[in-house]
Amino acid sequence: MGLTMDALDKKRLILIIAGPTASGKSALATDIAEQAGGVIINADSMQLYNDLPILTAQPAAADRRSVPHRLYGVLDGAERSSVAHWLELVGAEVVAARQQGLLPILTGGTGFYLAAAEKGISPIPEVSETVHQQAEADLARHGGAVIRSWLAQQDPLTADRLPAGDSQRLVRALGVLRQTGQPLSYWQAQPAGGMLDGDFVRLVQMPPRAEIYQAIDRRFEAMLAAGALAEVERLLARRLDASLPVMKALGVSQLAGYLAGKQTREEAVMLAQRDTRHYAKRQMTWIRNNFQTNIMHDQKYNNKKFAKIFSKIVKTA
């Protein structure tokens, strides 16, 4: 096609390809990386972990061989990553890409990651595993309403915006308070940092919702055929803390229910597909409301459309 990196400013440009799950981001990113000389850098929180490459739809081996891929399967499921940790990892990968003369292509659908790449995050200290587990135990023992009332005494700003059912954020707020002696709202009010240095072009791959939903349903069946159930079996055999991020990956709880005899295979598949569709809908809503899109591609992607999309990238950059 004659399309090369020479058309772009490789010293400053960072391309973001966002979109809901199963929208075709990976195929588009691979074609851009092949033609423009790029490296695909993961911006999906679940694809960081190495326990579930099939269930989290990590790029296929053939795609990884064709172009460089970074930050896929780099963490063990026993680890508890964060936006701050990802920013450290991705910052190093962007620097490495530029040193190699490659275009950094951030690809994923985790909204917090995409926002942090450009705007940074508040400098909230990490909470130790011991403190986190104690907060989890207190939630299990006393319930969300009690934890929220505790927070209200020392961190009313956070307590006011967190419902009693938001267990994950209640535990985080309690953990930060205990770890640092300062409320979460104090840390969130500090100047943001950690953002990536560069000029961003934001491309959204978002076909019609019905097409995405159909792709989700087909993909889950394909995941099962490729060994997703065995992945979940191996993960469950590790007996990891249920609050760890990897344990909350889409499909894990549903397939675990099937393995435990609590539901049929058909029921597990139906629930996993339904929950993934709901997740995709939330992703689409977040992108529409929070993502400053430069280029919107609202059709199913195929390589016949590549030249037109790439020309828009060049013009926008």
C-alpha positions in Angstrom: 0.0 0.0 0.0 3.0 2.3 0.3 1.9 3.5 3.8 4.8 3.9 6.1 5.8 5.4 9.4 7.4 8.3 7.5 4.0 9.9 7.1 3.7 10.3 10.9 5.7 12.0 13.6 7.1 9.0 15.4 8.8 11.1 18.0 5.6 12.5 19.5 2.5 10.6 18.3 0.7 8.1 20.5 -2.2 6.4 18.7 -5.1 5.1 20.9 -7.5 2.6 19.5 -10.5 2.3 21.8 -13.8 0.5 21.5 -15.9 -2.1 23.2 -15.0 -5.7 23.5 -15.3 -7.8 20.3 -15.5 -4.7 18.1 -12.4 -5.5 16.0 -9.8 -3.3 17.7 -7.1 -5.9 17.6 -7.4 -6.6 13.8 -7.3 -2.8 13.1 -4.4 -2.3 15.4 -2.5 -5.2 13.8 -3.0 -3.8 10.3 -1.8 -0.3 11.3 1.2 -1.7 13.1 2.2 -3.8 10.1 1.9 -0.9 7.6 3.1 2.0 9.8 5.8 0.3 11.8 4.2 0.2 15.2 4.0 -1.7 18.5 0.7 -2.6 20.0 0.5 -1.9 23.8 -2.2 -3.4 25.9 -4.7 -1.0 27.5 -7.1 -3.7 28.8 -7.0 -4.4 32.5 -7.8 -8.2 32.2 -5.4 -8.9 29.4 -2.5 -7.9 31.7 -2.8 -11.3 33.4 -1.3 -14.5 32.1 -3.9 -17.0 33.5 -6.7 -16.5 31.0 -5.3 -15.7 27.5 -8.2 -17.3 25.8 -11.0 -16.1 28.0 -9.7 -12.5 28.0 -9.3 -12.6 24.2 -5.6 -11.8 24.1 -4.1 -11.5 20.6 -3.5 -14.7 18.7 -0.1 -16.1 18.4 0.0 -15.3 14.6 -0.7 -11.6 15.3 2.0 -11.5 17.9 4.5 -12.9 15.5 3.5 -10.4 12.8 4.0 -7.2 14.9 5.3 -6.5 18.3 2.9 -6.7 21.2 3.5 -5.5 24.7 1.9 -5.9 28.2 -0.2 -8.9 27.4 -0.1 -11.7 30.0 2.7 -10.0 31.9 1.3 -10.4 35.4 0.4 -13.4 37.5 -3.2 -13.7 38.6 -2.1 -13.6 42.3 -1.1 -9.9 41.7 -3.4 -7.0 42.2 -2.6 -4.4 39.5 -3.8 -0.8 39.4 -4.1 2.1 37.0 -0.9 3.6 38.6 1.0 0.3 38.0 -0.2 0.2 34.4 0.9 3.8 33.8 4.4 2.8 35.0 4.5 -0.2 32.6 3.0 1.6 29.6 5.3 4.7 30.1 8.3 2.4 29.8 6.9 0.8 26.7 6.2 4.1 25.0 9.8 5.2 25.7 11.1 1.9 24.3 8.9 2.2 21.2 10.3 5.6 20.4 13.9 4.4 20.9 13.2 1.7 18.3 11.5 4.1 15.9 8.1 2.5 16.4 4.6 4.0 16.7 3.1 3.3 20.1 -0.5 2.0 19.6 -2.4 1.8 22.8 -5.3 -0.7 22.3 -8.0 -1.6 24.7 -11.4 -0.8 26.2 -10.6 -0.1 29.9 -11.8 3.5 30.3 -9.8 4.3 33.4 -6.6 3.3 31.6 -7.3 5.4 28.5 -8.2 8.4 30.5 -5.1 8.1 32.7 -2.8 7.8 29.7 -3.7 11.4 28.7 -4.7 13.0 32.0 -2.8 11.0 34.6 -4.1 10.1 38.0 -4.1 11.4 41.6 -1.1 10.2 43.5 -3.0 7.7 45.7 -0.5 5.5 47.7 -0.7 1.7 47.2 -2.4 -0.3 49.9 -0.6 -3.3 51.3 -2.1 -6.7 50.8 -2.5 -7.1 54.6 -4.5 -3.8 54.9 -6.6 -4.7 51.9 -7.4 -8.1 53.2 -8.4 -6.6 56.6 -10.8 -4.2 54.8 -12.2 -7.1 52.8 -12.8 -9.0 56.1 -14.5 -6.1 57.7 -16.8 -5.7 54.7 -17.7 -9.4 54.9 -18.3 -9.2 58.6 -20.2 -5.9 58.9 -21.6 -5.2 55.4 -21.4 -2.2 53.2 -23.7 0.0 55.2 -21.5 -0.2 58.2 -18.3 0.4 56.2 -19.9 3.4 54.6 -20.9 4.8 58.1 -17.3 4.4 59.2 -16.0 6.3 56.2 -18.6 9.0 56.8 -16.9 9.9 60.0 -13.5 10.6 58.5 -14.1 10.8 54.7 -17.6 12.2 54.2 -16.9 13.3 50.6 -16.2 9.7 49.6 -19.0 8.2 51.7 -21.5 10.5 50.1 -20.8 9.3 46.6 -20.4 5.6 47.3 -23.6 3.4 47.7 -23.5 0.7 50.3 -23.5 -1.9 47.6 -20.3 -0.7 45.9 -18.1 -3.1 47.8 -14.9 -2.7 45.7 -14.7 1.0 46.1 -15.7 0.9 49.8 -12.9 -1.5 50.5 -10.4 0.7 48.6 -11.5 3.8 50.4 -11.2 2.1 53.8 -7.8 0.6 52.9 -6.4 4.0 51.8 -7.6 5.6 55.0 -6.0 3.0 57.1 -2.8 2.8 55.1 -2.1 6.5 54.9 -4.1 8.2 57.7 -5.6 10.5 55.1 -9.0 10.0 53.4 -9.3 9.0 49.8 -10.9 12.3 48.9 -7.7 14.1 50.1 -5.5 12.1 47.7 -7.9 12.5 44.9 -7.7 16.3 45.3 -3.9 16.3 44.7 -2.6 17.3 41.3 -2.7 14.4 38.8 0.5 12.9 37.5 1.9 9.9 35.5 0.3 10.9 32.2 2.1 9.9 29.0 4.1 12.5 27.1 3.0 12.8 23.5 0.5 14.0 21.0 -2.5 11.7 21.0 -4.7 10.6 18.1 -7.8 8.8 19.4 -9.5 6.3 17.1 -12.7 4.5 18.1 -13.7 1.2 16.5 -17.4 0.9 17.2 -19.7 -1.0 14.8 -23.4 -1.1 15.4 -24.4 -2.5 18.7 -26.2 -5.5 17.2 -23.1 -6.5 15.3 -21.0 -6.3 18.5 -23.4 -8.4 20.4 -23.4 -11.0 17.7 -19.6 -11.0 17.7 -19.6 -11.4 21.5 -21.9 -14.5 21.4 -19.9 -16.1 18.6 -16.6 -15.4 20.3 -17.6 -16.9 23.6 -18.4 -20.2 21.9 -15.1 -20.0 20.1 -13.3 -19.4 23.4 -14.9 -22.6 24.8 -13.8 -24.6 21.7 -10.3 -23.2 22.2 -9.9 -24.3 25.8 -11.4 -21.5 28.0 -13.0 -24.0 30.3 -9.7 -25.6 31.1 -8.2 -22.2 31.8 -10.9 -21.5 34.4 -10.3 -25.0 35.9 -6.6 -24.3 36.3 -7.3 -20.8 37.8 -9.8 -22.2 40.3 -7.3 -24.9 41.3 -5.0 -22.1 42.5 -7.5 -21.1 45.1 -6.7 -17.4 44.8 -8.4 -14.7 46.8 -11.9 -14.1 45.2 -11.4 -10.4 45.3 -8.4 -10.4 43.0 -9.0 -8.8 39.5 -8.3 -12.0 37.6 -11.1 -13.8 39.5 -13.6 -11.2 38.2 -12.8 -11.6 34.5 -15.8 -12.0 32.3 -16.8 -15.7 32.1 -14.9 -16.9 35.2 -17.9 -17.0 37.7 -20.2 -18.4 35.1 -17.9 -21.3 34.1 -17.0 -21.8 37.7 -20.7 -22.3 38.4 -20.9 -24.9 35.6 -17.8 -26.7 36.9 -19.4 -26.8 40.4 -22.6 -28.3 39.0 -24.7 -25.3 39.9 -25.9 -24.7 36.3 -25.8 -26.4 32.9 -23.3 -25.6 30.2 -26.0 -23.8 28.2 -26.9 -21.7 31.2 -23.3 -20.8 31.9 -22.7 -19.8 28.3 -25.9 -17.7 28.2 -25.0 -15.9 31.4 -21.5 -15.2 30.2 -22.6 -13.9 26.9 -25.3 -11.7 28.6 -22.8 -10.2 31.1 -20.3 -9.6 28.3 -22.9 -7.8 26.3 -23.8 -5.6 29.3 -20.1 -4.8 29.8 -19.8 -3.8 26.1 -22.8 -1.5 26.5 -21.1 0.2 29.5 -17.9 0.6 27.4 -19.8 2.2 24.6 -21.5 4.6 27.0 -18.2 5.5 28.6 -16.6 6.2 25.2 -19.5 8.4 24.0 -19.6 10.4 27.3 -15.9 10.6 28.2 -13.6 10.0 25.3 -12.5 12.8 23.1 -12.6 11.0 19.8 -10.7 12.2 16.7 -11.7 9.4 14.3 -14.8 7.3 14.6 -15.1 4.1 12.6 -18.6 2.9 13.1 -18.6 -0.1 10.7 -17.3 -3.7 11.0 -13.6 -3.6 10.2 -12.0 -5.3 7.3 -8.7 -4.6 5.6 -10.4 -3.1 2.6 -11.2 -0.1 4.8 -7.6 0.2 6.1 -6.3 2.8 3.6 -9.2 5.2 4.3 -8.7 4.9 8.1 -5.0 5.3 7.9 -5.3 8.4 5.8 -7.5 9.9 8.5 -4.8 9.2 11.1 -2.2 10.9 9.0 -4.4 14.0 8.5 -5.3 14.2 12.2 -1.7 13.7 13.3 
